[in-house]
Amino acid sequence: MNIEFGNKIRQLREEKRKTNPAFSLRRFAQAVDVSPAFLSKLELGESLPPGAEKIKKMAGLLEVDPDELLSLAGKVDPGLPTIIRERPPMADFLRSANEHLSDEELKELTERIKKGEIC
């Protein structure tokens, strides 16, 4: 099971629930399209994380980076293999970035690309 992932989901959901009742366990489970029993077990570390699409939906609702939640769950975005197959230079870029850039440098580079500063 994955206690760290479950704890993170609970922490994020409970924080949101302080100001928004839509983040009660039951309502959040409904929004993610899982049962409240499953979500409870997940948050307690008694159930494996759901599939990547449900994790991405959780991330969207919780307003956090989906890749961070996917990583905690031991998963990757299911679209990445397609990106690499369709654009083979991406694999070399990822390997190079992994070998030569710190996490902070990766975040900075990503932000600059998103802002259109690097074309």
For each residue, the residues with C-beta under 8 A, 3 or more apart:
1: 6 45 46 47 48
2: 5 6 45 48 49 72 73 74
3: 6 7 45
4: 7 8 45 72
5: 2 8 9 42 45 49 69 72 73
6: 1 2 3 9 10 42 43 44 45 46 47 49
7: 3 4 10 11 43 45
8: 4 5 11 12 69 72
9: 5 6 12 13 39 42 43 58 62 69
10: 6 7 13 14 43
11: 7 8 14 15
12: 8 9 15 16 62 64
13: 9 10 16 17 23 25 28 43 62
14: 10 11 17 18 23
15: 11 12 18
16: 12 13 19 20 22 23 62
17: 13 14 20 21 23 24
18: 14 15
19: 16
20: 16 17 23
21: 17 24 27
22: 16 27 28 31
23: 13 14 16 17 20 27 28 61
24: 17 21 27 28
25: 13 28 29 36 39 40 43
26: 29 30 36
27: 21 22 23 24 30 31
28: 13 22 23 24 25 31 32 39 61
29: 25 26 32 34 35 36 38 39
30: 26 27 33 36
31: 22 27 28 57 61
32: 28 29 39 50 54 57 58 61
33: 30 54 57
34: 29 38 39 42 50 54
35: 29 38 39
36: 25 26 29 30 39 40
37: 40 41
38: 29 34 35 41 42 47 50
39: 9 25 28 29 32 34 35 36 42 43
40: 25 36 37 43 44
41: 37 38 44 46 47
42: 5 6 9 34 38 39 45 46 47 49 50
43: 6 7 9 10 13 25 39 40
44: 6 40 41 47
45: 1 2 3 4 5 6 7 42
46: 1 6 41 42
47: 1 6 38 41 42 44
48: 1 2
49: 2 5 6 42 55 72 73 74 75
50: 32 34 38 42 54 55
51: 54 55 75
52: 55 56 70 73 75 76 77 78
53: 56 57 78
54: 32 33 34 50 51 57 58
55: 49 50 51 52 58 59 66 69 70 73 75
56: 52 53 59 60 66 69 70 77
57: 31 32 33 53 54 60 61
58: 9 32 54 55 61 62 69
59: 55 56 62 63 64 65 66 68 69 70
60: 56 57 63 66
61: 23 28 31 32 57 58
62: 9 12 13 16 58 59 69
63: 59 60
64: 12 59 68 69
65: 59 68 69
66: 55 56 59 60 69 70 77
67: 70 71 76 77
68: 59 64 65 71 72
69: 5 8 9 55 56 58 59 62 64 65 66 72 73
70: 52 55 56 59 66 67 73 75 76 77
71: 67 68 74 75 76
72: 2 4 5 8 49 68 69
73: 2 5 49 52 55 69 70
74: 2 49 71
75: 49 51 52 55 70 71
76: 52 67 70 71 80
77: 52 56 66 67 70 80
78: 52 53 81
79: 82 83
80: 76 77 83 84
81: 78 84 85
82: 79 85 86
83: 79 80 86 87 90
84: 80 81 87 88 90 91 94
85: 81 82 88
86: 82 83
87: 83 84 90
88: 84 85 91 92
89: 92 93
90: 83 84 87 93 94
91: 84 88 94 95
92: 88 89 95 96
93: 89 90 96 97
94: 84 90 91 97 98
95: 91 92 98 99
96: 92 93 99 100
97: 93 94 100 101 106 109
98: 94 95 101
99: 95 96
100: 96 97
101: 97 98 105 106 109
102: 105 106
103: 106 107
104: 107 108
105: 101 102 108 109
106: 97 101 102 103 109 110
107: 103 104 110 111
108: 104 105 111 112
109: 97 101 105 106 112 113 118
110: 106 107 113 114
111: 107 108 114 115
112: 108 109 115 117 118
113: 109 110 116 117 118
114: 110 111
115: 111 112
116: 113 119
117: 112 113
118: 109 112 113
119: 116
